[in-house]
Amino acid sequence: MIKFRELKELSPSKAKHCLEWFCYLFAAASLLLAPCIVVAEHPHTEGAFLVTPVVSPATYLIRFPDEILHVWPSPLKPSGPGRVNENGELLRVVRDHLPPSFRLGGGTGGRITKTSWDGKEVWSYTMATPTLLIHHDALQLPNGNVLALVWQRHSPEEATAKGRDPNKVGKAGIWSDSIWELQPLQPRGAHVVWEWNAWDHIQTVFSSDETRDTQSQNPDEYIDIKGGWDKRPAWAGVTRMEYSDSLDQVLLVAKGFGAIWIIDHGTTTTEAASGTGGKAGKGGRLLYQWSGSPPDHDAQATSFIIDAEWSKGIGSKDASIEVLRGTCRNGSVSYTVEEWQLPRLTGGSGYLLTTAGRYESPSLLNSRPLTMPELSHHELSRPTALSNGVVTFGAAGVIRSLNPAGMSLMEYKNGKGVTSTRISKTPVDPSLCCGGSQTGKEDSFSVPTQETFELKTAPVMKSRRVNLQKSLLNHEKLQLDTTGKTLQPIQ
């Protein structure tokens, strides 16, 4: 049985109350799930896509509405859903060798595996120490190397010395985000040939009566140590990345901030640890960050990004992203599927900054309101990700293809890895702006439990469209045998 605990620590900033409320009610779908992505060429096409059940070790290749094309077996449960190359090899992060220091805070991961079309492991890499853990996502670069998300654990003392509020730091400390580029060694192991560490680009802002002040003239180029999720070790909530080959940039979705970050991959490791160098001239500083607030922002509403990825129109001078965005207003949340044009790159200095050192807002290209599915409980109805007109509802195990009006054209409902989920439902007081405190003090607000109920669901992780050689799908179809560990022809 999976239990979703209450989130009782809330941000003291009223501006973030809406996001905190969303994170709490969204816990059933997001606490154990990474963002769920399905990539389709067009909203009206039926593409093959990956389905990775949260509590099942196998990964499935599915075609709408419910045709199973292939299965990749595994003895290990997933930390992330993985990606498949044109040769049918599945690259994913799995749960293995989890150190006690990361178990305390609910960590997951430890190992990357690459599995061939016929179910054989052809490469693996393990990084799981008391202070370092590979987690959630890995992707293969055009040069054959692998980008991987890595947590770096910092003690509570290190976190507070960096500027983190002691009330927001638990016994597990905090885990900062890193990206490693791995050069694989066959059949296992790798050289780390490049890395970027968020810890090198933390902006700490102290009150005027304190002597330390690292306030930058361009604050959006840095990560706010006082932001993100309260008390959670993985405070920034980065579980997904996407790479743009034409821009040589990495897009990160920081769920703890409800924002996107973009960094320069065209740096050396030394430059990535500094504020100079690289293709954009900013080293490892953030080339862009955006929390979802539109240019015509409504002061009575709070916006946040649930998921994003590179979209069409990527070129040397501009880029666009596809976004699943939530807006909290008067105690309720609405969702939209959107495409945004990022502010144009300016030579070697990254994206456009205002005179206040904030990045310019992107320009809206198109938007569709999202029609929610009618599920047994509204806690399961919350979308967890999108791509090209396809939305996944991770906790419910539902994947839907949308039309331009936001209505469902096709739907797949996962039935593998069914589990019992206990959810604590909490009432929402609209007068508190989505569950926040009227005084703005953390200790003045607690989350009362109204009702606890148990659901049986088959939750899924990310799902992505798969581009395979046609010859693979023309081969004899395979399925898992009775042991669930090896493939055999379908009779």
C-alpha positions, 0 to 999 in steps of 0.5 A: 500500500502506498501512503501519501503523507500530508504536507503541513509546512507551507511557505510564509510568502502569500505569493506562493500559497497557491502553488503550495496548495496545488502541491499538497492536493496534487500529492497523490499524483506527484509525490511518487511520480515524475512528470508524465510525457507523451510525445505525438507528432500531431494531436490527431495521430495515433503514435506508439508511446511508452508506458511505465507503471510506477509499481511494475518493473516492465516498460510497455510500448503501446499504440492507441487505444490499447494495443501492446506492441512490445515489452521491455522486462526488468528485475528492477522497478523504475525511478523514471520512465526512460527513452527509446532510440530508433534501434529499440534500446530502452534507456532509463533510471531504476531503483537500485543501491539506494543509500540510507541517507537518501531513503530518509527523504524519499529518494529514488534511483541509483542506476542507469540501464540500457536494455536492447529490443530483445530484453538484454541489458547492454550497458549500466552505470551506478552512482549511489553514495551517501552524498550522490544519487542518480535519479529519475531521468537520463537521455542520450545525446547525439554524440552517444554520451548520456545526460543524467540527473544527479542529486548532491546531498548537503547537510542541514548545516551546509544548507543553512550556511548557504542561506536556506531557512532552518525551518525549511530544512529537515534531517535529510538536509537538502539535495541540490540538482546536478547534470552529469554527461557520461561517456559510457564504458562497455558493458558498464561504467562511464567517464564523467566528461561534463557537469553542471551543479545548481549549488554553484549558482545559488542566490542568497538574499539576507536581510539588511541587518545581516552583513552577508549579501550576495544579491546579484544585479541580475537575480533571474540568473541565479537560483533562490535558496529560499524558494522551492518546496518546504522541508522536502530534501529535493526542494527544487523538484527537478525530475525532468530535462530535455536537450536542444541540439540546435541551441545546445541548451538543457531545459529543466522543469523545477516543480518545487518552484513551478518554473522552468530553467534553461542552462548552457550545455556549450560550456566546459565543466570549469565554465559551468561552475563559474559565471562566464564562458560558454556559448552564451557567455554566462557560464553555468548561470541560468540562461532563462527562468520563468514561473508561468506568469503571463505578461498580462499577469492577474494580481488575483491569480498565481500561475505555475508550470507543471511540465514543459519541453522544447517545441517546434521553431527551435533555431539559432535566434529563437526557441519555443516551448510547449507548456502545461500550466496551472492557474490558481484563482479564488481557491480553484485551479484551471489548466491550459495547454500552451505554446510560448515563444521565448524572448530572442537570444541576444548574441552571446548574452542569453535571453533578454533581461529587463533593467531590473535583472529579470528575464522578459516574459515569453510571448503566447503563440496558442492556448487551449483550456484543458477539459478534465476527465471524469474520474472516481475522485478529483484527486486523480483528475489532475494532469501531470504532463503534456506534449504535443496535444497529449496529456497524462494523468499520472495517478489515474494511469490515464493518457489522453490525446486532445483536439484543439478545443482541449477535448479528448480524442483518444484515451489509454487507461493503464491496467498494469501495476494496480496498487492501493493508494490511501489519500487524505482529503483536506478542505480548502478555504477559498478565503486563504487563497488556495490554502495559505495562511492569512498572516503569512506565518508558517506556524499559524496554519495547519492542514486538518484532515477531513477524510481518508479514503483508499483507491485502487489505481495503476499509476504511470510515469512519463510516456513518450512517443517512440520512433523505431525502425519499421523492421522492428515492429514487423518482427514477431511480437514478443511478450513477457513469460510467466516469470515476468522477466524474459520475453517470448513470442506471442502465440 
